[in-house]
Amino acid sequence: MALDAHLTELSHRHRALDRKIEEEQGRPTANEFKLAEWKRQKLRLKDEMERLRHEPQH
């Protein structure tokens, strides 16, 4: 997969997690375990995107 396409896919997944987190936080009885896991996933995606952006291209 081309780098740009991969970054785009990661960005879409990051935004989708953002929406899920916002939705869950809006609930009166938000599931803190889900929120914590989604936030970890979101951070891993962000780290992966940054790594790919700064990695030397071949």
Phi and psi in radians as a Rosetta constraint file:
Dihedral C 1 N 2 CA 2 C 2 CIRCULARHARMONIC -1.127 0.35
Dihedral N 2 CA 2 C 2 N 3 CIRCULARHARMONIC 2.605 0.35
Dihedral C 2 N 3 CA 3 C 3 CIRCULARHARMONIC -0.994 0.35
Dihedral N 3 CA 3 C 3 N 4 CIRCULARHARMONIC -0.807 0.35
Dihedral C 3 N 4 CA 4 C 4 CIRCULARHARMONIC -1.057 0.35
Dihedral N 4 CA 4 C 4 N 5 CIRCULARHARMONIC -0.728 0.35
Dihedral C 4 N 5 CA 5 C 5 CIRCULARHARMONIC -1.145 0.35
Dihedral N 5 CA 5 C 5 N 6 CIRCULARHARMONIC -0.707 0.35
Dihedral C 5 N 6 CA 6 C 6 CIRCULARHARMONIC -1.139 0.35
Dihedral N 6 CA 6 C 6 N 7 CIRCULARHARMONIC -0.758 0.35
Dihedral C 6 N 7 CA 7 C 7 CIRCULARHARMONIC -1.102 0.35
Dihedral N 7 CA 7 C 7 N 8 CIRCULARHARMONIC -0.674 0.35
Dihedral C 7 N 8 CA 8 C 8 CIRCULARHARMONIC -1.097 0.35
Dihedral N 8 CA 8 C 8 N 9 CIRCULARHARMONIC -0.789 0.35
Dihedral C 8 N 9 CA 9 C 9 CIRCULARHARMONIC -1.073 0.35
Dihedral N 9 CA 9 C 9 N 10 CIRCULARHARMONIC -0.783 0.35
Dihedral C 9 N 10 CA 10 C 10 CIRCULARHARMONIC -1.074 0.35
Dihedral N 10 CA 10 C 10 N 11 CIRCULARHARMONIC -0.694 0.35
Dihedral C 10 N 11 CA 11 C 11 CIRCULARHARMONIC -1.130 0.35
Dihedral N 11 CA 11 C 11 N 12 CIRCULARHARMONIC -0.712 0.35
Dihedral C 11 N 12 CA 12 C 12 CIRCULARHARMONIC -1.083 0.35
Dihedral N 12 CA 12 C 12 N 13 CIRCULARHARMONIC -0.763 0.35
Dihedral C 12 N 13 CA 13 C 13 CIRCULARHARMONIC -1.140 0.35
Dihedral N 13 CA 13 C 13 N 14 CIRCULARHARMONIC -0.658 0.35
Dihedral C 13 N 14 CA 14 C 14 CIRCULARHARMONIC -1.091 0.35
Dihedral N 14 CA 14 C 14 N 15 CIRCULARHARMONIC -0.814 0.35
Dihedral C 14 N 15 CA 15 C 15 CIRCULARHARMONIC -1.146 0.35
Dihedral N 15 CA 15 C 15 N 16 CIRCULARHARMONIC -0.649 0.35
Dihedral C 15 N 16 CA 16 C 16 CIRCULARHARMONIC -1.104 0.35
Dihedral N 16 CA 16 C 16 N 17 CIRCULARHARMONIC -0.724 0.35
Dihedral C 16 N 17 CA 17 C 17 CIRCULARHARMONIC -1.132 0.35
Dihedral N 17 CA 17 C 17 N 18 CIRCULARHARMONIC -0.671 0.35
Dihedral C 17 N 18 CA 18 C 18 CIRCULARHARMONIC -1.011 0.35
Dihedral N 18 CA 18 C 18 N 19 CIRCULARHARMONIC -0.792 0.35
Dihedral C 18 N 19 CA 19 C 19 CIRCULARHARMONIC -1.122 0.35
Dihedral N 19 CA 19 C 19 N 20 CIRCULARHARMONIC -0.740 0.35
Dihedral C 19 N 20 CA 20 C 20 CIRCULARHARMONIC -1.090 0.35
Dihedral N 20 CA 20 C 20 N 21 CIRCULARHARMONIC -0.719 0.35
Dihedral C 20 N 21 CA 21 C 21 CIRCULARHARMONIC -1.111 0.35
Dihedral N 21 CA 21 C 21 N 22 CIRCULARHARMONIC -0.827 0.35
Dihedral C 21 N 22 CA 22 C 22 CIRCULARHARMONIC -1.045 0.35
Dihedral N 22 CA 22 C 22 N 23 CIRCULARHARMONIC -0.761 0.35
Dihedral C 22 N 23 CA 23 C 23 CIRCULARHARMONIC -1.100 0.35
Dihedral N 23 CA 23 C 23 N 24 CIRCULARHARMONIC -0.800 0.35
Dihedral C 23 N 24 CA 24 C 24 CIRCULARHARMONIC -1.143 0.35
Dihedral N 24 CA 24 C 24 N 25 CIRCULARHARMONIC -0.690 0.35
Dihedral C 24 N 25 CA 25 C 25 CIRCULARHARMONIC -1.154 0.35
Dihedral N 25 CA 25 C 25 N 26 CIRCULARHARMONIC -0.401 0.35
Dihedral C 25 N 26 CA 26 C 26 CIRCULARHARMONIC -1.377 0.35
Dihedral N 26 CA 26 C 26 N 27 CIRCULARHARMONIC -0.168 0.35
Dihedral C 26 N 27 CA 27 C 27 CIRCULARHARMONIC -1.431 0.35
Dihedral N 27 CA 27 C 27 N 28 CIRCULARHARMONIC 2.540 0.35
Dihedral C 27 N 28 CA 28 C 28 CIRCULARHARMONIC -1.091 0.35
Dihedral N 28 CA 28 C 28 N 29 CIRCULARHARMONIC -0.567 0.35
Dihedral C 28 N 29 CA 29 C 29 CIRCULARHARMONIC -2.083 0.35
Dihedral N 29 CA 29 C 29 N 30 CIRCULARHARMONIC 1.120 0.35
Dihedral C 29 N 30 CA 30 C 30 CIRCULARHARMONIC -1.061 0.35
Dihedral N 30 CA 30 C 30 N 31 CIRCULARHARMONIC 2.434 0.35
Dihedral C 30 N 31 CA 31 C 31 CIRCULARHARMONIC -1.444 0.35
Dihedral N 31 CA 31 C 31 N 32 CIRCULARHARMONIC 1.830 0.35
Dihedral C 31 N 32 CA 32 C 32 CIRCULARHARMONIC -1.148 0.35
Dihedral N 32 CA 32 C 32 N 33 CIRCULARHARMONIC -0.518 0.35
Dihedral C 32 N 33 CA 33 C 33 CIRCULARHARMONIC -1.202 0.35
Dihedral N 33 CA 33 C 33 N 34 CIRCULARHARMONIC -0.750 0.35
Dihedral C 33 N 34 CA 34 C 34 CIRCULARHARMONIC -1.076 0.35
Dihedral N 34 CA 34 C 34 N 35 CIRCULARHARMONIC -0.817 0.35
Dihedral C 34 N 35 CA 35 C 35 CIRCULARHARMONIC -1.026 0.35
Dihedral N 35 CA 35 C 35 N 36 CIRCULARHARMONIC -0.776 0.35
Dihedral C 35 N 36 CA 36 C 36 CIRCULARHARMONIC -1.103 0.35
Dihedral N 36 CA 36 C 36 N 37 CIRCULARHARMONIC -0.751 0.35
Dihedral C 36 N 37 CA 37 C 37 CIRCULARHARMONIC -1.149 0.35
Dihedral N 37 CA 37 C 37 N 38 CIRCULARHARMONIC -0.772 0.35
Dihedral C 37 N 38 CA 38 C 38 CIRCULARHARMONIC -1.110 0.35
Dihedral N 38 CA 38 C 38 N 39 CIRCULARHARMONIC -0.672 0.35
Dihedral C 38 N 39 CA 39 C 39 CIRCULARHARMONIC -1.150 0.35
Dihedral N 39 CA 39 C 39 N 40 CIRCULARHARMONIC -0.672 0.35
Dihedral C 39 N 40 CA 40 C 40 CIRCULARHARMONIC -1.126 0.35
Dihedral N 40 CA 40 C 40 N 41 CIRCULARHARMONIC -0.755 0.35
Dihedral C 40 N 41 CA 41 C 41 CIRCULARHARMONIC -1.069 0.35
Dihedral N 41 CA 41 C 41 N 42 CIRCULARHARMONIC -0.754 0.35
Dihedral C 41 N 42 CA 42 C 42 CIRCULARHARMONIC -1.078 0.35
Dihedral N 42 CA 42 C 42 N 43 CIRCULARHARMONIC -0.737 0.35
Dihedral C 42 N 43 CA 43 C 43 CIRCULARHARMONIC -1.135 0.35
Dihedral N 43 CA 43 C 43 N 44 CIRCULARHARMONIC -0.710 0.35
Dihedral C 43 N 44 CA 44 C 44 CIRCULARHARMONIC -1.087 0.35
Dihedral N 44 CA 44 C 44 N 45 CIRCULARHARMONIC -0.711 0.35
Dihedral C 44 N 45 CA 45 C 45 CIRCULARHARMONIC -1.103 0.35
Dihedral N 45 CA 45 C 45 N 46 CIRCULARHARMONIC -0.770 0.35
Dihedral C 45 N 46 CA 46 C 46 CIRCULARHARMONIC -1.069 0.35
Dihedral N 46 CA 46 C 46 N 47 CIRCULARHARMONIC -0.778 0.35
Dihedral C 46 N 47 CA 47 C 47 CIRCULARHARMONIC -1.076 0.35
Dihedral N 47 CA 47 C 47 N 48 CIRCULARHARMONIC -0.726 0.35
Dihedral C 47 N 48 CA 48 C 48 CIRCULARHARMONIC -1.117 0.35
Dihedral N 48 CA 48 C 48 N 49 CIRCULARHARMONIC -0.741 0.35
Dihedral C 48 N 49 CA 49 C 49 CIRCULARHARMONIC -1.097 0.35
Dihedral N 49 CA 49 C 49 N 50 CIRCULARHARMONIC -0.765 0.35
Dihedral C 49 N 50 CA 50 C 50 CIRCULARHARMONIC -1.115 0.35
Dihedral N 50 CA 50 C 50 N 51 CIRCULARHARMONIC -0.733 0.35
Dihedral C 50 N 51 CA 51 C 51 CIRCULARHARMONIC -1.058 0.35
Dihedral N 51 CA 51 C 51 N 52 CIRCULARHARMONIC -0.773 0.35
Dihedral C 51 N 52 CA 52 C 52 CIRCULARHARMONIC -1.164 0.35
Dihedral N 52 CA 52 C 52 N 53 CIRCULARHARMONIC -0.643 0.35
Dihedral C 52 N 53 CA 53 C 53 CIRCULARHARMONIC -1.172 0.35
Dihedral N 53 CA 53 C 53 N 54 CIRCULARHARMONIC -0.549 0.35
Dihedral C 53 N 54 CA 54 C 54 CIRCULARHARMONIC -1.805 0.35
Dihedral N 54 CA 54 C 54 N 55 CIRCULARHARMONIC 0.005 0.35
Dihedral C 54 N 55 CA 55 C 55 CIRCULARHARMONIC -1.395 0.35
Dihedral N 55 CA 55 C 55 N 56 CIRCULARHARMONIC 2.379 0.35
Dihedral C 55 N 56 CA 56 C 56 CIRCULARHARMONIC -1.041 0.35
Dihedral N 56 CA 56 C 56 N 57 CIRCULARHARMONIC 2.394 0.35
Dihedral C 56 N 57 CA 57 C 57 CIRCULARHARMONIC -1.549 0.35
Dihedral N 57 CA 57 C 57 N 58 CIRCULARHARMONIC 2.504 0.35
